[in-house]
Amino acid sequence: MQLHRTKLAYLFILPSFFLLTAIIFYPILRVFYLSFFETTAYGTAKNFIGLPNYLKLFNSSIFWMVLKNSVYWTVGVVGFTILVSLPLAVALNERFKGRKFARGILMLPWATSLMITGLLWRWILNSQYGMLNHLLLQLHVIEQPIYWLARSSTSFPAMIGVGVIVSIPFTTTVFLAGLQAIPGYLYEAAKVDGARGWDRFRYIALPNLKTVFTIAVLLNVIYVFNSFPIIWSITQGGPANTTDTVITYLYKVAFEYSDFGRGAALAIVMFVILLGFSLLYIRFSYKEELE
Amino acid sequence: MKRFFALLIISMMVLGLAIQFSAAERTKVRFLAPRYHMGVTEKYWKSMEEQFESENPNIDLVVEMADWGNLHTKITTYLAGGNPPVLANIANVWLPEYVAEGQAEPLSRYLTEEFKNKFIPSLLHPTTAEALGQGEPGEIYGLPIAVSARAMYYNKTIFDKAGISRPPVTWPELKEVAKTIKEKVPGAQPFGIPMTTWEGEQYFAYFLWSWGGKFFNDEGKFVINSPEGVEALQFMVDLVEEGLTNPAPSSINRDEMQRVFAQGRIGMFITGPWEIGIIEKENPDLNYGIAEIPSFRKKITGAVTDSLIMFKGGKNKEAAWKFVKFMYQKEHRLQFDLNEDMLPELKAVVEPFKEKRPELKTFLDLLPYGKFLPLNPKWEEITSEIVRQVQLALLGKKSAKEALEDCAEKVNEDILTG
C-alpha cells in the first residue's frame, strides 16, 4: 500500500518535473555551459575557452561597481521597506473605521505593472518638466530645479524610494498574515496581566513574528536583487553605469553588446548569490514546518 | 445546454482551422519597421500594406512596428531565436554586425542596374562590403531608407533678447554667443548638450569632427584620444563648467531635449530635420531658425542613413523583394520623406522635395559635408564606452584627457580584441 502510494505520488509529480526541467533546469545548465564559451552575437557557442569570461568580469572595475550598486540597492530597498511595513501592518491589524479601505489602498502599487510605475516616476523626476521639481519650486522648498537623474547620488535614493513603495504591499501583507496568526488568547492573557499597547507589541507580536520576519526579508532580498524594471525604466543604469545593478548590466552585456558568453558568466555569478539566499529561505521556511 | 456548448466549441475549432488554412495560401512577408514620428509611421506602413496587398493578393505583408530604443535588442532576440523577419529597417551602424555574423542577405542578386540607378550613388556606399569592412567584396547588403543630416536650431526670441543678430559660424563664436545669452537672458539655457546612450556619441562627434579628429585611423585603431579629440572634449567640458549649457547633460536624452527646445527654453541645439515637425506640434509659435553646425578646423555635419536590409534567416525572400521594389517608387518615397522630415535618397525625389520643403534647404546643402559614424561590428559596445567616458568628463570626475585615454584603452585592448 505504502509503495503504491509513493508510486502514485511520483506519477503526480512527473508532469511538473518535466515542466521544470524544460523551463528551469535546462536553461540554467545551458547558461552555465555558455559561460565557458566564446559565443556568436546571437548566443550560439563558438569555441570552448574555459574561464576567460569570468576572469574578464572579475578584472573589470565596472563589474565591482555594479555589484556594489546591487548591494546598496538591495539593502536600501529591503531595509526601508521593512521599516515602513512593520508599523503599517501593526496599524492595519487594529480595528478601526475604514480599515478595509486602507488595506485596499495599500494594495494599489502592487496592482500596477512595475514598468509603468517606473516610467511614471521617470516623468515625475524629470528635471525640466517633472512634477516633483514643479511642486518643490512652487512651495519654495528649493530655488533651483534639482537634477534628480543626473547623478547617482540623487537618482539612486530616488529609485530606492520607488522600490520601497512597490515592495510595501507584499511585505505588509506578509506581516499582517503573521500578526493574524497570533492566537487571540495570548493578547487576552496579557491584557489580564496589565500589558499595554507597546508591551503587547514588544512581548507578544514581535517574538511571534520572528519567522515571518526572516522570510519577508529573504524573499524581498531575492526579489529586489533581481529587480529590473524600476532601474531600467528610470535611468537605464546611467550616467556612466553608476546606477547599473548586476541585472541591468547583465542585460546590457548580453543584449546590447551581444556578448552572450560574458553575459552568461555574469548570470552564473548572480545565480550563485541568489542561490545562497534561496537556500537560507528554504531552511527557514522548513524550520517553521518542522516546528 | 452542455451539448450546445460542445457544438459551439467544435464549430469554433473547425472555423479556426479553416481560417488558418486559407491564410496559409498567402505568402507571409514579415517587415520590422521602427517608428520615426509617433503615429505617422504606423499609418504610412499601414496604407503601404493595403496598397501592396491589393496589387499582390497572394502576399500577406505583416508590418511589425518597433521603437528605435529597443529595435536592436528586438532583432538580437529574433536572431538568437532563429526567427528573424525577412525585411527590417535598421540603423546602418548595426549592419557590420549582421554582415560579420552572416545574418544579412547579400542583395546584388536581386538588384538590377536599372533599380540601382534610381538611388543617389553616394548614399548606396554605406551599405557596401567595402564601407562595412565586412562581407564578400563587391557585395551590397542594404538600401538607404530615411537619410538625414543634422543642423543647428536656434531660438530667435532668445537671440533678440540677447541682442544677437545672427547664429554663430564657429565654435569659439558660439561660446561668446552663449556667454551673452547667459548674461542677458536669465532662465534660458544657452546651448543644449544631451549626453546619454541615446545618440550621445553623435553629439560628441560634432565636436570631434569639427576639430579634425576621428574615431578610427586608417589602420583601424581607435584614436579618440588624439590631441584633436582631447581639445574638442575640453571645449565641451568648458561649456558645461561655465554654465553655458543645460546644467546636467547626462540626465537628458536627445528626444527629451527636442521637446525642451520646442518649449523655447534653449538658445541653440543640434538635431535633425524632424525637430521642425515636433515644434509644429508642441509649440507652433516658436520663433526659430536653422543654421549650419559651427565649424572649427572643418565644416561638417553628421549624416545618417538608416537601411532596409534582408535577413538570411527570413522567409519568402522573393515575395519580400517584390515589396521592396513596390516601396521604392517615387511617389511612395516622397510621401515618406515628407511625412518623416527625412531627406530624399532617390534622384527623382530631390526636386519635388525641395519644392515642398524649402525650410529643409540648410540640411540638403549640408549633406555634401556629411560625415558618417564609423561602421564596426562592435559599435554598440564602443558607443556606450564613449558616452560613459564623455559623461565622466562632463561630470568633472575625470579630465578630458584621462577620459579619452581610458576610452581608447578600453576599446583597443578590450572591446576590439575580445
Boltz contact constraints between the chains, C-beta under 6 A:
constraints:
  - contact:
      token1: [A, 40]
      token2: [B, 101]
      max_distance: 6.0
  - contact:
      token1: [A, 41]
      token2: [B, 97]
      max_distance: 6.0
  - contact:
      token1: [A, 41]
      token2: [B, 101]
      max_distance: 6.0
  - contact:
      token1: [A, 42]
      token2: [B, 79]
      max_distance: 6.0
  - contact:
      token1: [A, 42]
      token2: [B, 80]
      max_distance: 6.0
  - contact:
      token1: [A, 43]
      token2: [B, 80]
      max_distance: 6.0
  - contact:
      token1: [A, 128]
      token2: [B, 260]
      max_distance: 6.0
  - contact:
      token1: [A, 147]
      token2: [B, 248]
      max_distance: 6.0
  - contact:
      token1: [A, 147]
      token2: [B, 251]
      max_distance: 6.0
  - contact:
      token1: [A, 149]
      token2: [B, 251]
      max_distance: 6.0
  - contact:
      token1: [A, 150]
      token2: [B, 248]
      max_distance: 6.0
  - contact:
      token1: [A, 150]
      token2: [B, 250]
      max_distance: 6.0
  - contact:
      token1: [A, 150]
      token2: [B, 251]
      max_distance: 6.0
  - contact:
      token1: [A, 238]
      token2: [B, 196]
      max_distance: 6.0
  - contact:
      token1: [A, 239]
      token2: [B, 250]
      max_distance: 6.0
  - contact:
      token1: [A, 239]
      token2: [B, 391]
      max_distance: 6.0
  - contact:
      token1: [A, 240]
      token2: [B, 388]
      max_distance: 6.0
  - contact:
      token1: [A, 240]
      token2: [B, 391]
      max_distance: 6.0
  - contact:
      token1: [A, 240]
      token2: [B, 392]
      max_distance: 6.0
  - contact:
      token1: [A, 255]
      token2: [B, 73]
      max_distance: 6.0
  - contact:
      token1: [A, 255]
      token2: [B, 76]
      max_distance: 6.0
  - contact:
      token1: [A, 256]
      token2: [B, 380]
      max_distance: 6.0
  - contact:
      token1: [A, 257]
      token2: [B, 381]
      max_distance: 6.0
  - contact:
      token1: [A, 258]
      token2: [B, 76]
      max_distance: 6.0
